[in-house]
Amino acid sequence: MFWKTFLHLVIIILLTIVTQVGGIIYLITILFIGKKKSKKQIKRLSVFTALYLTATFLIIPNIAPFFGREKIKETQHLKAHSLFYKLANRNYVKPALNKSLNEISIAFEKQQNGIQLVYLDANFPFIDKFPLLPHLSHNDGKKIDVSLIYEKQNGEGTNMKKSISGYGVFETPKKTETNQNNICKSKGYWQYDFPKYLTLGTVNSTLKLSEKGTSKLAREILKHKNIGKVFIEPHLKNRLRLTNNKVRFHGCQAVRHDDHIHFQLN
Ligand SMILES: [Zn+2]
């Protein structure tokens, strides 16, 4: 009995951390399908799946606006890196950020024919200060992470990325560049390169960073007056010559930003 309750509790906490609403939906499911029901495991799994998918794709997108956030409107120029971000409700932003994302993706695609703006973690649909782990700051609808831009060996731009999750494959500093990872590690910030454990596997290893593409994307983001801060690792900031003072260092208490770009509303 104790272990069963404990296991339910662990599942509720994990689902809440990963998807915000999954824990509550799981709780409703186990209360609804009591322990006396026959084949309760299969029934619980199917009821949970049905409720979760209905909530995620039909209900939440319609009620989140009442709480000040919207689901990111995808277009042919603006896409999630994988279904996971949408399935886990990690794709919500304030309306102003939704508008900026759309405009940035259109302007960027005009310069980089066919290259999309690919987003990673944004925010959950509800409750300010509810963090979207592992990002403590993605808790107010104002934050978003987007992928770097890559090119093939022949220099041709591509929408492919190098990490399955979207995080953790770093564009490491050259010998002559600032190695912020070493600096932060030497100060005892052990978590600084933690995303290396979050790749879920690496793919397309022959791709290289498109400095031109990534620099153009950063410049499009910086053009937007309502974007207040952009985080990218110091050596990439220098390499891409991003001198705008909105481009800041996020601090050693965060994680390294040479696998993605983070930006946020004022
Ligand atoms: Zn971020």
Residues whose N, C-alpha, C, O or C-beta is under 5 A from the ligand:
A	BS01	ZN	H135 I144 D145 H262
